[in-house]
Amino acid sequence: MTGRVEGKVAIVTGGASGIGAETCRRLAAEGARVLTTDVNAKLLAEVAAGIGDRAEPLIHDVSDEGRWREIVAHALDRFGRLDVLVNNAGIAIQGTIEETSLETWRRIHAVNSEGVFLGCKHAIPAMRASGGGSIVNVSSLAALRGTPIYAAYSASKGAVCALTKTIAVHCIERGDAIRCNSIHPGGVNTPMVHALLKQGTGLDVAAMDPVVVRENLGMGDPADIANLILFLASDESGYVNGAELCVDGGATAGTPPPRPRAAAS
């Protein structure tokens, strides 16, 4: 199946690497025009160049409401519509409830929860004017399970989950053809996760064979998440609304059995 989001216009935040970059590639490959946004100008330009003329890089701090207004207005001015918003930008800093400073708490929430709030707030009127749309909020497994060393991150992602359901019901009550769903990845082989693992364990995931990472650490690939986002962005998921969808290799179903170690080469 090709052209699954043909003619749609999408904004993807945190598009310079990991899940965001792969999502931009998948949406563009299936026919969407993608405004890929991030604060990292260099990586953002590289991702957009790799995609080609279906992607446009835009510098974007998601905690800045004025910039959100500009990004949404740009989508409407350039393409005349907005169909898809993927709120993917996020940061994570380790710290238990006792270790986390108020400054760190506010910094994480400014990006992870306020950024999603601002994106949805400003995208909904544009989607309404376009005849409808799909919002995909990237939450986390940490929103659904206790994660003591990520107190602020877990709370921020829990806020995303709750806000998603509220938005879905709000749009239903208004009669808008706008769906809003949250997805909850487990461990995914991305630069952010690499940095956190190296900080906490000294493990350099980036230097490991991808097969070893998947088999020994039980981590997913960015494509695993991007494929679900593509489905939610497409009309194939028209009856999926207000859902929290886990992409975690079975982690929320229970502790998975030990995985076999990859054979030595």
Beta strands, then each sheet from edge to edge (+ up, - down):
strand 1: 9-13
strand 2: 33-38
strand 3: 55-59
strand 4: 84-87
strand 5: 133-138
strand 6: 178-185
strand 7: 244-247
sheet 1: 3+ 2+ 1+ 4+ 5+ 6+ 7+
end
